[in-house]
Amino acid sequence: MPDAPAHDVLLSPLGGNRGRNVIVTASAQDFVAALFEDLKADDWEDRLSVMRRLRVGDDGRLELNQPIHRRFHIALFEAHCDQPGRPRFDQQKIASMGMVLRRRSQGVWQCWNKSGKKIFGWQNISDPNADPALGKQGNQHQANAAIRKIIADRQKLAIDDGSEQILPLFSAPPDVCEALGKTILFGVIPVVSSERSDNPGPVVDYANLPQSDSQGIEDHLSEYLKARPPLSMPRAGQRLSRDWNIMDSSALATPDGARLNALGIFLHQMMVELDALGDSSASQALMRLLGEIQLPTQRNSRGEVIARIDAASFVIAAAPILVGGELNRDRMDMPLEWPRVRENLGDKLIKAAQDCLTERHKALVNAPTKFEIAKDQYAVRAFIRAEGHDSCPDKLVWSRTSEYFRVLPWWDGEGPGTAISLPSIGQLKKVKPSVSFSMPPSIANLLKGDMKALGNGDVTEAPGGPSIGWLCSFSIPFITICAFIVLNIFLSLFNIIFSWLLFIKVCIPIPKKEGP
């Protein structure tokens, strides 16, 4: 017989003709062996159909559970010739193979990009059909290496910019391929990862938000950061004290409680939300503006101001006392009034506070992990490099893009729950300490103090405590039982409001286990 004419090689979904449904979901513990067993069965196509699209969302998108729910997802392909009857492609002629997982974002394909220890995260792909391992295959045919170098030079690709993460693709065992008369390739789809981009996450520019959001942020900011008329200060002239508890709701019941609480909100925003006492350029700019506001602290008999403190210095001194609960060691007094803040300065204060929020967001928000954003949609593609004739380069063959899918969060799953066995009451004496806590002297002495006072918020250490630490061991089952009892108490209390016990707690009777 004469040699067959040249023809293309295709990667298609196994048993799916030329569709996009390549993903099957298995729940067996040894899911790969179970899959091969199903493939060797006479009704293998029906079995695969049952394993496809087990869960879809309201929009028809496939939804994949994480392994914590004992669900495992496999992409199945077959390599065949583009000829009538789809004759199988010779597995020995596959020089290399792999699979990529990509994200669809705003109409653009993105790949997970890495280079050595550096993780670039999701990056746009200019050409989804380009070689995913351009210039990084190692032992290649000389013609392949030369061609890839030319392409890399033209596209200005650099190794330092990272490369697309390639997932392993495997060949099914020979007996499975023989049983179906097909060259079967499969890859496990990873749907959980702790990796995150080393680049900073998306930063919110609070000074350039849409009007609706900007107004909400501005309304949230304290009145002390806006234009305002002159107002006397609550408890003017009195010595500042942490005992005022200005952040406690009980303080609102006092005659000047509302005004003290407003001051507390301002100081809390400065310390926590805006980090105005920090060393960022935005924090320093806000404090410089507050430094322009002079607060009178003393008047003579004629009502003339004879002593002042600028608002920035007051915040630095008062916030640790009134919000942080520290002692007033410098004997700081409450200023007499907060003078008028004109419109121009008020606008500058708001803008400076917005800049502080931007810096705060940048410092606190990391880039999301690989699959953290629940609404993201993904797909997989497989590729092989088919060997050509002598002196000819390998041919890159891509599969079609699979069906789109989402990755469900860890708490949204349909798999069986994990059972944790607790000892019976009669076995508790047998339970030995299994975890230890190393406590520094300050905490050890604190716990040796008056526990009733500690419950009331008094964190004063026991006087005369030793300057030694302690290593305390506990039993994890005991900790679990205590936590379980407390959990049930609070669930019952919150159930009065949310009526949620029917959904979050499921208890069924079981036979008594043998033994004590």
C-alpha positions in Angstrom: 0.0 0.0 0.0 1.3 3.5 -0.7 2.0 5.9 2.2 -1.1 7.6 3.5 -1.3 11.3 2.5 -0.4 13.9 5.1 -3.2 14.7 7.4 -3.9 16.6 10.6 -3.9 15.3 14.2 -6.7 16.3 16.5 -7.2 16.4 20.2 -10.9 15.9 21.0 -13.0 15.2 24.1 -13.1 11.5 24.8 -16.5 10.2 23.6 -17.7 13.7 22.9 -17.1 14.1 19.2 -16.0 17.7 18.7 -17.8 19.3 21.6 -16.3 21.0 24.5 -17.4 18.7 27.4 -14.1 17.2 28.5 -14.5 17.4 32.3 -15.7 14.4 34.3 -16.1 14.4 38.1 -15.3 11.4 40.3 -15.9 10.8 44.0 -14.0 7.5 44.5 -10.9 7.8 46.8 -8.7 6.2 44.2 -10.4 8.1 41.5 -7.9 7.4 38.7 -8.1 3.6 39.1 -11.9 3.9 39.3 -11.9 6.0 36.1 -9.9 3.4 34.2 -12.2 0.7 35.4 -15.2 2.6 34.0 -13.4 3.2 30.7 -12.9 -0.6 30.2 -16.6 -1.3 30.7 -18.9 -1.9 27.8 -21.1 1.0 28.7 -18.2 3.4 29.3 -19.8 6.2 27.3 -22.9 6.1 29.5 -20.7 6.1 32.6 -18.9 9.2 31.4 -22.2 10.9 30.7 -23.2 10.4 34.3 -20.0 11.9 35.5 -20.3 15.1 33.4 -21.9 18.4 34.5 -22.9 17.1 37.9 -23.6 20.6 39.1 -24.3 23.7 37.1 -25.3 27.3 38.1 -28.3 29.3 37.2 -26.5 30.5 34.1 -25.7 26.9 33.0 -22.0 27.2 33.8 -20.3 24.0 35.2 -19.4 24.3 38.9 -16.6 22.3 40.4 -16.2 21.4 44.0 -12.9 21.5 45.9 -11.2 18.2 47.0 -12.3 18.9 50.6 -15.7 17.7 49.4 -14.2 14.5 47.9 -14.8 15.5 44.4 -12.1 15.2 41.8 -12.2 16.6 38.3 -10.5 15.0 35.3 -10.1 16.3 31.7 -10.3 13.5 29.1 -9.1 13.7 25.6 -8.3 11.4 22.7 -5.6 11.9 20.1 -6.7 10.8 16.7 -6.1 11.4 13.0 -8.3 13.8 11.1 -9.6 11.0 8.9 -12.9 9.2 8.5 -13.4 6.7 11.4 -11.1 8.8 13.6 -8.1 6.3 13.7 -6.1 6.7 16.8 -2.8 8.6 16.7 0.2 6.5 17.5 1.1 7.3 21.1 4.8 6.7 20.4 4.8 9.7 18.1 3.8 12.1 20.9 7.0 13.9 21.8 5.6 15.8 24.8 2.2 16.9 26.1 0.6 19.0 28.7 -2.5 21.0 29.7 -3.1 24.6 30.6 -5.8 26.2 32.8 -6.9 29.6 31.8 -9.2 32.3 33.1 -11.6 34.4 31.1 -11.7 38.0 32.2 -13.5 40.8 30.4 -13.4 38.9 27.1 -9.6 38.2 27.3 -7.9 34.9 28.1 -5.4 35.0 31.0 -2.9 32.4 32.1 -1.2 31.8 35.5 2.3 33.1 35.0 5.4 32.0 37.0 9.1 32.2 36.7 11.2 30.4 39.3 10.3 31.7 42.7 8.4 34.7 41.2 4.7 34.4 40.7 3.2 37.0 38.4 -0.4 35.7 38.7 -3.1 36.0 36.0 -1.7 37.7 32.9 -3.4 38.5 29.6 -2.5 36.2 26.7 -2.1 37.9 23.4 -2.2 34.7 21.4 -4.1 31.8 23.0 -2.6 29.4 20.4 1.0 30.3 21.0 3.3 27.7 22.4 2.8 27.8 26.2 6.5 26.7 26.8 8.2 28.9 24.2 11.9 28.5 24.4 11.7 26.4 27.6 11.4 22.8 26.5 15.0 21.7 27.1 15.9 18.8 24.8 14.2 19.7 21.6 14.9 19.0 17.9 17.3 21.6 16.6 14.8 22.9 14.1 12.2 23.4 17.0 14.7 25.4 19.1 15.6 27.7 16.2 12.0 28.4 15.2 11.0 29.1 18.8 13.9 31.5 19.2 12.9 33.4 16.2 9.3 33.7 17.4 10.4 34.7 20.9 12.6 37.4 19.5 9.8 38.8 17.3 7.3 38.8 20.2 9.9 40.2 22.6 9.3 37.5 25.1 11.7 37.3 28.0 12.2 34.6 30.6 12.1 37.2 33.3 8.5 37.9 32.4 7.5 34.4 33.4 5.8 31.7 31.5 2.4 30.0 31.5 2.0 27.2 34.1 1.8 23.8 32.4 -0.2 21.1 34.1 0.8 17.4 33.5 -1.1 15.4 30.9 -0.8 11.6 31.1 -1.5 8.7 28.8 -4.0 6.1 29.9 -2.5 2.6 30.5 -2.1 0.5 27.3 -4.9 -2.0 28.3 -7.4 0.9 28.7 -6.4 2.4 25.3 -6.6 -1.1 23.6 -10.0 -1.7 25.2 -11.4 1.4 23.5 -9.2 1.4 20.5 -8.2 5.0 21.3 -5.2 7.0 22.4 -6.6 8.4 25.7 -5.0 11.3 27.5 -6.1 12.7 30.8 -5.2 15.4 33.3 -6.4 16.2 36.8 -7.8 19.8 37.1 -6.5 21.6 40.1 -9.2 23.7 41.7 -7.5 24.8 44.9 -4.2 26.7 45.4 -2.7 28.9 48.1 -0.5 30.7 45.4 -1.1 34.4 45.0 0.6 36.9 42.8 3.7 38.6 44.2 2.5 41.8 42.6 0.3 43.9 44.8 -3.4 43.4 44.5 -5.8 45.9 42.9 -5.7 49.1 44.9 -8.8 51.2 45.4 -8.1 54.9 44.7 -10.5 56.5 47.2 -10.0 60.0 45.8 -11.4 58.9 42.4 -14.3 56.7 43.2 -17.7 56.9 41.5 -19.9 59.6 42.9 -22.2 57.2 44.7 -19.3 55.4 46.5 -17.4 58.6 47.1 -20.3 60.2 48.9 -20.7 57.2 51.1 -17.1 57.3 52.1 -17.2 61.0 52.8 -20.4 60.6 54.9 -18.5 57.9 56.9 -15.6 60.2 57.8 -15.7 62.0 61.1 -17.1 65.5 61.3 -13.7 66.5 62.7 -12.3 65.9 59.3 -14.7 68.3 57.5 -15.5 72.0 57.4 -17.5 72.9 60.6 -18.3 75.8 62.9 -16.5 76.3 66.2 -17.7 73.9 68.9 -16.8 73.5 72.5 -15.2 70.2 73.5 -16.9 67.7 75.8 -15.5 67.8 79.3 -13.4 70.8 78.3 -10.4 71.4 80.6 -10.7 68.0 82.4 -7.8 65.6 82.6 -8.1 62.9 79.9 -8.8 59.4 81.4 -9.1 56.0 79.9 -11.9 55.4 82.3 -14.2 57.5 80.2 -14.7 54.5 77.9 -15.7 56.8 75.1 -15.9 53.9 72.6 -18.3 52.0 74.9 -22.0 52.2 74.1 -22.7 52.6 77.8 -21.0 56.0 77.7 -23.8 57.3 75.5 -26.0 57.4 78.6 -24.0 60.2 80.1 -24.9 63.9 79.5 -22.0 64.5 77.1 -21.8 60.8 76.0 -22.8 61.5 72.4 -20.2 64.2 71.9 -17.5 62.0 73.6 -18.5 59.1 71.3 -18.2 61.4 68.3 -14.7 62.3 69.4 -13.9 58.6 70.0 -15.0 57.8 66.4 -12.7 60.5 65.1 -9.7 59.2 67.1 -10.4 55.6 66.2 -10.6 56.5 62.5 -7.3 58.4 62.8 -5.6 55.4 64.5 -7.0 52.4 62.8 -8.8 53.3 59.5 -6.5 56.1 58.3 -3.3 55.0 60.1 -2.7 58.8 60.6 -0.2 58.1 63.3 1.9 56.0 60.8 4.8 57.0 58.7 3.3 56.9 55.2 3.5 60.1 53.1 -0.3 60.3 53.1 -0.4 60.0 56.9 2.1 62.8 57.3 0.2 65.0 54.9 -3.0 64.6 56.9 -1.2 65.3 60.2 0.3 68.5 58.7 -3.1 69.7 57.8 -4.4 69.0 61.3 -1.4 70.9 62.6 -2.9 74.0 61.1 -5.8 73.8 63.5 -5.0 75.4 66.9 -7.0 74.2 69.9 -7.2 76.5 72.9 -6.3 74.8 76.2 -6.3 77.8 78.6 -7.8 81.3 78.9 -7.1 84.1 81.3 -9.7 85.9 83.3 -10.5 88.2 80.3 -11.3 85.1 78.1 -8.1 85.5 76.1 -6.4 82.3 74.9 -3.0 82.0 76.6 -2.2 78.3 75.7 -2.8 76.2 72.7 -2.1 72.8 71.2 -2.4 71.9 67.5 -4.9 69.3 66.5 -2.2 66.8 65.3 -0.4 66.9 68.6 -3.7 66.4 70.4 -4.6 63.4 68.3 -1.1 61.9 69.0 -1.5 62.4 72.7 -5.3 61.7 73.2 -5.8 58.6 70.9 -3.7 56.2 73.0 -5.5 57.3 76.1 -9.1 57.5 75.1 -9.1 54.8 72.5 -6.1 52.6 73.3 -6.8 52.6 77.1 -3.3 53.8 78.1 -2.6 55.8 81.2 -2.4 59.6 80.9 1.2 59.8 82.1 1.7 63.3 80.6 -1.4 64.7 82.4 -3.0 65.8 79.1 -6.2 67.9 79.5 -9.1 68.2 77.1 -8.9 71.3 74.9 -11.6 74.0 75.4 -13.0 74.0 71.9 -12.5 73.0 68.3 -12.2 76.2 66.3 -14.0 76.8 63.0 -12.7 74.8 60.0 -13.2 76.7 56.8 -14.4 75.1 53.6 -11.0 75.2 51.9 -9.3 73.4 54.7 -12.2 71.0 55.1 -11.9 69.9 51.5 -8.1 69.4 51.9 -8.8 67.2 55.0 -11.2 65.0 53.2 -8.8 64.6 50.3 -6.0 63.8 52.7 -8.2 61.2 54.5 -9.0 59.6 51.1 -5.3 59.3 50.3 -4.7 57.7 53.7 -7.5 55.2 52.9 -5.8 54.4 49.6 -2.5 53.8 51.3 -4.2 51.7 54.0 -5.9 49.6 51.4 -2.6 49.0 49.6 -1.0 47.9 52.9 -3.8 45.6 54.0 -5.1 44.0 50.8 -3.0 41.2 49.2 -3.6 40.0 45.7 -6.2 37.3 45.8 -5.2 33.6 45.6 -5.4 31.8 42.3 -9.1 30.7 42.7 -10.2 33.1 45.4 -12.7 35.1 43.3 -15.9 33.0 43.2 -17.3 34.6 40.1 -14.3 33.9 37.9 -14.7 31.4 35.0 -12.0 29.1 33.8 -11.4 26.5 31.0 -8.7 24.0 30.2 -6.9 23.1 27.0 -4.6 20.2 26.2 -1.7 20.1 23.7 0.6 17.6 22.3 3.8 17.9 20.2 3.5 15.3 17.4 6.7 14.1 15.9 7.2 14.8 12.3 9.4 13.3 9.7 13.2 13.4 10.0 14.6 16.9 10.1 11.1 18.3 10.5 10.1 20.1 13.7 7.4 18.7 16.0 3.9 19.9 15.4 2.0 21.6 18.2 -1.6 20.4 18.3 -4.1 22.1 20.6 -7.4 20.8 21.7 -10.5 23.1 21.7 -11.2 25.1 24.8 -13.2 23.1 27.3 -16.5 24.1 28.7 -16.3 27.1 31.1 -16.5 26.3 34.8 -16.4 28.1 38.1 -14.6 26.9 41.3 -17.0 26.7 44.3 -15.7 28.1 47.6 -14.7 25.6 50.3 -17.9 26.0 52.2 -20.2 25.3 49.3 -20.1 21.6 48.6 -22.2 18.5 48.3 -19.7 15.9 49.3 -20.0 13.9 52.6 -19.0 15.7 55.8 -15.9 14.8 57.8 -16.8 13.1 61.1 -14.8 13.9 64.2 -15.0 11.4 67.0 -15.2 12.7 70.6 -14.6 10.5 73.7 -17.4 9.5 76.0 -17.6 10.9 79.5 -16.2 7.7 80.9 -13.1 8.0 78.7 -12.2 11.6 79.5 -9.7 10.5 82.2 -7.8 8.6 79.6 -7.3 11.6 77.4 -3.8 13.0 77.7 -2.6 16.5 76.9 -1.7 16.7 73.3 -1.1 20.4 72.6 1.1 22.9 74.5 0.9 26.7 74.7 4.1 28.6 75.5 3.1 31.7 77.5 5.4 34.7 78.2 5.5 36.0 81.8 3.2 39.0 81.0 0.3 36.7 79.9 0.9 34.1 82.6 0.8 36.8 85.3 -2.3 38.4 83.7 -4.2 35.1 83.9 -3.2 34.7 87.5 -4.9 37.9 88.4 -8.5 38.6 89.3 -10.4 36.7 86.6 -13.6 38.5 87.4 -11.9 41.8 86.8 -10.4 40.4 83.7 -13.9 39.6 82.5 -14.8 43.3 83.1 -12.0 44.5 80.9 -9.3 45.1 83.5 -6.1 43.7 82.0 -3.9 44.6 84.9 -1.4 41.9 85.7 -1.3 40.2 89.1 1.1 42.3 91.3 4.4 40.8 92.1 4.2 38.0 89.5 7.3 36.0 88.7 9.3 36.9 85.6 9.2 33.4 84.2 7.2 31.9 81.3 5.0 28.8 81.4 4.4 25.9 79.1 0.8 24.7 79.5 -0.4 21.5 77.9 -4.1 20.7 77.1 -6.0 17.9 75.5 -7.4 18.7 72.0 -10.5 16.6 72.7 -11.2 18.6 75.9 -10.7 21.9 73.9 -13.0 20.5 71.2 -15.7 19.6 73.7 -15.6 23.0 75.4 -15.8 24.7 72.1 -18.6 22.5 71.0 -20.6 23.3 74.2 -20.0 27.0 73.8 -20.9 26.8 70.1 -24.3 25.2 70.8 -25.1 27.8 73.4 -24.4 30.7 71.0 -26.2 28.9 68.1 -29.3 28.6 70.3 -29.1 32.3 71.2 -28.5 33.5 67.6 -31.2 31.2 66.4 -33.7 33.5 68.0 -32.7 36.2 65.5 -31.7 34.2 62.4 -33.7 30.9 62.7 -30.7 29.1 61.2 -30.4 25.9 63.2 -32.5 24.0 60.6 -29.8 24.7 58.0 -26.4 24.7 59.8 -26.9 22.0 62.3 -27.9 18.5 61.3 -28.0 15.8 64.0 -29.2 12.2 63.4 -29.3 9.3 65.9 -26.7 6.6 65.6 -26.3 3.2 67.4 -24.2 3.2 70.5 -20.6 2.2 69.8 -19.1 -0.7 71.5 -16.8 -0.1 74.4 -16.9 2.3 77.4 
